[in-house]
Amino acid sequence: MQLQDYARVLFKRWWVIILLAALTTVSAYGFSKLQTPIYKSTVTLSAVPARPSDYGQSLAIKNLLRNYVQQMQSPGLTQPVIDKLQLDVSSDKFVSQVNFSADESTLTISIEARHPRPEIAAKMAQTLAETFVSAHNQENLQIDQRDRILITILRNATSPDIFSPKTSTNVLAGGVMGLLIGLIIAFVLEWLESDVVRTAEDVERFIGVTVIGAVPTMNEKKSDATSVRRKARVEEKQKVCPNCGNPI
């Protein structure tokens, strides 16, 4: 197909493309509004060596960051948080609502809690961070001060914001998907009708010869004959006498 053929298909089937794009956009918007909003809040922990100039201790922290994440996911640490916040969930369910991210380049750990209630999301992240820091400080009491790894809350729980659904993203994705589906259907319909000749333009496109005339269909012939008879009747009714000017 040449470029003008693509343009012709788009001009001919534009309504199919627009209709499907509108349907998928509205569907995506409705689906987003039917979902329960989930909010997120994040707390950032910082881990630093007691001797900042000790490279070996800094390297040890990098290796321990993942271990700290595992500790925060353990029932021994999550259950006290659940009890304190009076949440009606199991330890595994609680962990599934929290996302951990350890950054070895900055020696930080991000705790992102998600919950349908924004205030609970913030409390989950903040309480878990405080519980872990407290437990770690208790462990540090048994270690020489020079060998301790100090963990503090670098940033308290952020103001909860929406995590899902992302309505604008869903609507945009729905519209794009509808356009793609509409384009596919438009070209499929054109392909199915590729062997059907209906107009003079179709004939010219298939055989490459300019059409200079066409045989009218039976319906067109009947329509023309009817028009001629109606015209003759009107003329008969409008005949007048050439001498007096009265109708004959």
Number of C-alpha atoms within 10 A of each C-alpha: 5 7 7 9 11 12 11 12 15 17 10 12 18 14 13 18 19 15 14 22 22 17 14 22 22 15 16 21 19 14 14 19 13 10 11 10 16 18 22 28 27 25 24 22 20 16 21 17 20 16 16 11 9 12 11 11 19 20 13 12 21 18 12 17 19 17 13 15 18 11 15 20 21 13 16 11 16 23 19 15 24 19 11 11 13 9 13 10 12 13 18 13 10 21 17 12 14 20 16 18 14 20 13 17 7 11 18 22 24 20 24 22 28 27 21 15 13 19 14 19 26 25 16 29 26 24 19 23 25 17 16 21 18 14 12 17 16 11 11 16 10 9 11 9 12 11 13 18 22 17 20 19 17 14 13 16 23 16 13 20 15 15 14 15 17 14 16 12 13 19 20 15 15 22 22 17 16 22 21 15 16 21 21 13 16 19 15 12 13 16 11 9 11 11 10 11 13 9 10 14 13 14 15 13 13 12 9 10 10 11 11 6 7 8 7 8 9 9 9 11 12 10 11 11 12 11 11 10 11 10 11 11 10 10 10 11 10 10 12 12 9 9 6 8 9 9 11 11
